[in-house]
């Protein structure tokens, strides 16, 4: 294996990953932040964010975090990581064939797309089954839509808000929110079937032991999401849901390998938590590498 080109490689350029890389670079470490798409992660798919005193869109927040990283000296790279080898230094290989070497590694890849777990759902991908209300909402103007969320109301509120005023009937599946959502119906149930011959036309919802089939032209699926860390070795400790197990400093079961954001165990699906996670992990890495 070649000598390390970087002190730290961060896989995933979402809010947690960008924050780790930025704070590490500010502390004098040479940092590379890799992502298969664009810096910002899922932020680029979000409309208005409601976690801060000042109102930002996801794109604006992603741009702020990306700009901060570049100013701090972080190298932003593009590529889908397919494997990690070594035990410090680490060699990170992308699907494009690029290889990068570092002293420490951070996994901040977030979650895979949501799955409803119903028969035949793959056939509705792009034909009524979506994973981004902000992106695809306008395609369903005036139509009936359903959000199948995780248990995180700030995220759900953001996605529902992107549909209000565009879609017709909006239904959110899950527990009632802390505050009512205007123009949104909440049903504590789950989708068990999708129907339609030319795109999605109806869904069957199970609630309270009863099943009802209701018209629906789109389902925005965020439930059933799994950690996007398939490229990491099996020796890495994971919990029952395949989230990466970490200690209080974000250290995994492997030396100098850390995890931050939604990919780790015990995470909370909030933007503020992802940023705080990144700051904590960066501090831990700086302390470890500058001994």
Number of C-alpha atoms within 10 A of each C-alpha: 9 11 12 16 16 19 21 30 29 29 28 31 33 29 29 35 36 34 27 33 34 28 24 27 24 17 15 13 20 20 28 27 25 28 23 17 14 18 26 25 23 18 19 20 18 22 21 18 23 15 14 9 7 7 12 16 17 21 18 18 19 25 16 12 21 23 16 18 28 15 12 19 19 24 18 19 18 18 18 19 24 15 16 18 15 11 14 16 21 24 22 23 19 19 12 11 11 12 14 18 25 23 20 24 29 27 24 33 27 29 19 14 16 18 18 22 13 11 10 11 16 13 13 19 14 13 16 25 24 20 22 20 25 19 14 19 22 15 14 17 15 16 17 19 27 25 24 24 24 17 15 14 19 17 20 20 19 20 25 27 20 21 24 17 12 16 21 16 17 24 19 26 21 20 14 14 15 8 8 11 16 10 14 17 14 17 15 13 18 20 20 16 18 24 19 15 7 9 17 22 17 20 22 17 21 17 15 9 7 8 15 11 15 12 17 22 22 29 29 24 21 22 20 15 17 18 20 19 22 12 15 16 11 8 8 12 14 17 12 8 10 16 22 26 20 21 11 9 16 25 20 22 16 14 11 20 23 26 31 36 31 26 23 27 21 13 14 14 17 15 21 15 17 25 20 17 25 28 21 19 27 29 16 19 25 19 11 11 13 9 5
